[in-house]
Amino acid sequence: MHDVPADAIDILLDARRPDGWLDRALLAYPDAYGEELAAVLNPTRECVMRDGDDRSKAALEPDRTSAAREREISRVRRILAGRPGFRERTTPAFVRAGPGSLLIALAQPGQQFGSTLAVRIQLELHAEAVHARAVRIEREAAAVSHAVWRCDVPSWIDGPHRMAIELAPNPTGFNEAMLIAQRGAARVLVTAPRDAHEPPSAEPTAASVMPSGWSYLRADRTMGSSLPYFPNGAPFTATHARVPDEDLFALCAARSWTGSLRDSLWLRDRPDYRIVS
C-alpha cells in the first residue's frame, strides 16, 4: 500500500469540512424568529462571540437604526416562511447531466418558479460555482416530475460529479419582479452520494430538496437619499458569520438554511437536516 502524503489528506479533509456560514441576521437577532429557533440560535451566537473569528463577531453587532433592524428581520422572516414544507422536502427532485446541458425535474416547483430560473451550481470538490439560466421545457415521457427545466452548462460538469444546485425565480417583467421580490423563494437541490465504483449512467440522479437563503434582491436606490419602494435591483449579497462548532451549525442550518452550497452538500449527509418536521 502506498503512503498518502499528510498534506494531501489535510487538503481532502478541508474540502469536506463545512464553511459553517449562517446569515448574520439570524444570529444578530436570535429571539426574533420564534422560540423554537431561538433555542438553537442563542447558544450558537454565544459560541461565535466566544470562539469565533473577529469578522464574524463584528457581523453580529446589531444594525445602528431600528429601521435597518426591522428590514433585516423582515427579510429573514420571509425566507423562513418560504422554506420547503415536509412534502416537498420528502419528494425527491431529479437531475440529469449530459454533454453541455443539465435537466432539472421538480415534483413541486418553488414559489414563483416561472418559465425561466436563475441557476447556481457547485460541485462537491470544485471551488468555483457555475451560473446559468434555465428554461422550462415540456414534460418528457421519461420525467417523473411535472416541471422540467433545461440549462446550458460547461462540458466538464458532465460526469459522476456530486453537486448542489440553487434554483431561484427569474423575473421577465416588472410585475413579475415585484411579485417575486415579495413572495418568491429559492430551492437548493443536493444530489445523492454516488458509489465511486458505480459506472456512469444516463439515468437521472435523485436530489434532495433543501431551503435556500436567496435573499430576493437589494433595493435599488433610484430616489436620491430616500429608501426605495421597489425591492428589486442589484443582487443582494448576505453577510455571514462563521460558526466554529459543526454540531451547533448543523442544528441552526437544518432549521433555517446554509450560507453556502458547499455547506448544503455537507448538511445533506448528516441526520440533522432530516429531524425538522
C-alpha positions in Angstrom: 0.0 0.0 0.0 1.3 3.4 -0.9 1.5 6.0 1.8 -0.7 9.0 1.3 1.1 12.3 2.0 -0.2 14.1 5.1 -0.7 17.3 3.3 -2.9 15.6 0.7 -5.0 14.1 3.5 -5.4 17.6 5.1 -6.5 19.1 1.7 -9.1 16.3 1.3 -10.4 16.8 4.9 -10.5 20.6 4.5 -12.6 20.1 1.3 -15.1 18.1 3.2 -15.4 20.4 6.2 -18.3 22.9 6.2 -17.8 26.6 5.7 -20.1 27.0 8.7 -21.7 30.1 7.4 -25.0 31.4 8.7 -26.8 34.6 7.7 -25.7 37.2 10.3 -29.2 38.4 10.8 -30.2 35.0 12.2 -27.6 35.3 15.0 -27.7 39.1 15.4 -31.4 38.9 16.4 -31.8 35.3 17.6 -35.1 36.0 19.5 -36.9 37.5 16.5 -37.9 34.2 14.8 -39.8 32.3 17.4 -39.0 30.3 20.5 -38.0 27.0 18.7 -35.4 28.7 16.5 -34.2 30.9 19.4 -33.4 27.8 21.4 -30.6 26.9 19.0 -29.7 30.4 17.7 -28.9 31.8 21.1 -26.2 29.2 22.1 -24.8 29.4 18.6 -24.5 33.2 18.9 -22.7 32.7 22.3 -20.3 30.2 20.6 -19.5 32.7 17.8 -18.9 35.5 20.3 -16.7 33.3 22.4 -14.8 31.2 19.9 -15.4 32.8 16.5 -13.2 35.0 14.3 -13.2 38.7 14.7 -15.0 39.3 11.4 -17.9 37.1 12.5 -18.1 38.7 15.9 -18.3 42.1 14.3 -21.0 40.9 11.9 -23.3 40.1 14.8 -23.4 43.7 16.1 -27.0 45.0 15.8 -27.8 47.4 13.0 -27.5 51.0 14.0 -31.1 52.1 13.4 -34.3 50.4 14.3 -35.5 50.7 10.7 -32.4 48.8 9.5 -33.0 46.1 12.1 -36.6 45.7 11.1 -35.7 45.4 7.4 -33.2 42.6 8.2 -35.6 40.8 10.5 -38.4 41.0 7.9 -36.1 39.7 5.2 -35.2 36.7 7.3 -38.8 36.0 8.2 -39.8 36.0 4.5 -37.0 33.5 3.7 -38.0 31.3 6.7 -41.7 31.4 5.6 -40.7 30.3 2.1 -38.8 27.2 3.2 -40.0 23.9 1.5 -42.6 22.1 3.5 -42.4 18.5 4.7 -44.0 17.0 1.5 -41.7 19.0 -0.8 -38.6 18.0 1.2 -39.5 14.3 1.2 -40.3 14.2 -2.5 -37.0 13.9 -4.5 -36.1 16.0 -7.4 -34.2 14.6 -10.3 -31.1 15.9 -12.1 -29.6 14.6 -15.4 -26.3 16.0 -16.6 -25.5 15.5 -20.2 -22.9 16.9 -22.6 -23.2 20.7 -22.1 -26.6 20.6 -20.6 -28.4 19.9 -17.3 -32.0 18.8 -16.9 -33.8 19.5 -13.6 -37.1 17.9 -12.7 -39.2 19.1 -9.7 -42.3 17.4 -8.4 -43.3 20.6 -6.6 -41.8 23.9 -8.1 -40.8 26.6 -5.6 -42.8 29.7 -5.1 -43.0 31.9 -8.2 -41.0 29.5 -10.3 -41.9 30.6 -13.8 -40.6 29.9 -17.3 -37.0 30.7 -16.5 -34.9 30.3 -13.5 -31.5 31.6 -12.3 -29.2 28.6 -11.5 -26.0 28.3 -9.4 -24.2 25.0 -9.5 -21.5 23.9 -7.0 -19.6 20.7 -7.4 -18.5 18.9 -4.3 -14.8 19.2 -4.8 -14.6 22.2 -7.1 -14.0 25.7 -5.8 -15.9 27.7 -8.4 -19.6 27.9 -8.8 -21.2 27.9 -12.2 -24.0 30.4 -13.0 -26.6 29.6 -15.7 -30.1 30.4 -16.9 -32.7 27.5 -17.1 -35.7 27.5 -19.4 -38.8 25.4 -18.7 -39.5 22.7 -21.3 -42.4 20.4 -22.0 -42.6 17.4 -19.8 -40.6 14.5 -21.2 -42.0 11.0 -21.3 -39.3 9.8 -19.0 -39.7 12.6 -16.4 -41.5 11.6 -13.2 -42.0 15.2 -12.2 -44.4 17.7 -13.7 -42.0 20.6 -14.2 -38.7 20.3 -16.1 -36.1 23.0 -16.8 -33.0 22.8 -19.0 -29.9 24.9 -18.8 -26.6 25.0 -20.7 -23.5 24.2 -18.6 -19.8 23.7 -19.2 -18.9 20.3 -20.6 -16.8 19.4 -17.6 -19.9 19.2 -15.4 -21.0 16.1 -17.3 -19.8 13.1 -15.3 -20.2 11.4 -11.9 -19.9 14.7 -10.0 -21.9 15.3 -6.9 -23.4 18.8 -6.9 -25.6 21.3 -5.2 -27.9 23.3 -7.4 -29.6 26.6 -6.3 -32.7 27.5 -8.3 -34.1 31.0 -7.9 -37.1 32.7 -9.6 -36.1 34.8 -12.6 -38.5 37.6 -13.5 -39.2 38.5 -17.1 -41.1 41.7 -16.5 -41.9 44.5 -14.0 -45.0 43.0 -12.4 -43.4 39.6 -12.1 -40.3 41.1 -10.5 -42.4 42.8 -7.9 -44.2 39.6 -7.1 -41.0 37.6 -6.8 -39.4 40.2 -4.6 -42.3 39.8 -2.0 -43.3 36.2 -2.4 -40.5 34.3 -4.2 -38.4 31.6 -2.7 -35.5 29.6 -4.0 -34.5 26.0 -3.6 -31.3 24.0 -3.3 -31.1 20.6 -4.8 -28.3 18.2 -3.5 -27.7 15.1 -5.4 -27.4 11.8 -3.6 -23.9 10.4 -2.8 -22.5 8.1 -5.5 -20.6 5.0 -5.3 -17.1 5.7 -6.6 -17.1 2.3 -8.4 -20.5 2.8 -9.9 -20.3 3.1 -13.7 -21.6 6.3 -15.3 -25.3 6.2 -16.2 -27.6 8.3 -18.4 -30.4 7.8 -15.8 -31.5 10.9 -13.8 -29.9 11.3 -10.3 -32.2 11.8 -7.3 -31.7 15.0 -5.4 -32.8 16.2 -2.0 -34.8 19.5 -1.9 -33.4 21.9 0.7 -34.1 25.5 1.6 -32.1 28.4 0.1 -31.1 31.7 1.7 -31.5 33.5 -1.6 -32.5 36.9 -0.2 -34.5 38.3 -3.0 -32.7 41.4 -4.3 -31.3 44.5 -2.7 -33.5 47.6 -3.3 -32.2 49.9 -6.0 -31.6 53.5 -4.7 -33.4 55.4 -7.5 -34.9 58.1 -5.4 -31.8 60.0 -4.1 -31.3 59.5 -0.4 -34.8 58.2 0.3 -35.5 54.5 0.8 -36.7 52.8 -2.4 -40.1 51.1 -2.6 -39.2 48.8 -5.4 -37.4 45.8 -3.8 -35.7 44.5 -7.0 -32.3 45.9 -8.1 -28.7 44.8 -7.8 -28.3 41.3 -6.3 -28.1 41.3 -2.6 -25.1 39.6 -1.0 -25.9 38.5 2.5 -23.3 39.0 5.3 -22.5 35.7 7.0 -21.0 34.7 10.4 -18.9 31.6 10.6 -19.9 29.1 13.3 -16.9 27.3 14.7 -18.9 24.4 16.2 -20.1 22.0 13.5 -22.9 20.5 15.6 -24.4 23.9 16.5 -24.0 25.0 12.9 -25.9 21.9 11.7 -28.7 22.4 14.2 -29.2 26.0 13.1 -28.8 25.4 9.4 -31.3 22.5 9.4 -33.9 24.9 10.8 -33.1 27.8 8.5 -30.6 27.5 5.6 -26.9 27.2 4.9 -24.7 30.1 3.9 -23.0 28.3 1.1 -23.7 25.5 -1.4 -20.8 23.5 0.0 -22.5 23.6 3.3 -25.7 22.2 1.7 -23.7 19.2 0.4 -22.2 18.7 3.9 -25.5 19.1 5.7 -27.3 16.7 3.4 -25.2 13.8 4.7 -26.0 14.5 8.4 -29.2 13.3 10.1 -29.7 16.8 11.5 -31.4 18.2 8.4 -34.0 15.4 8.4 -35.1 15.8 12.0 -37.0 19.1 11.3 -40.7 18.4 10.5 
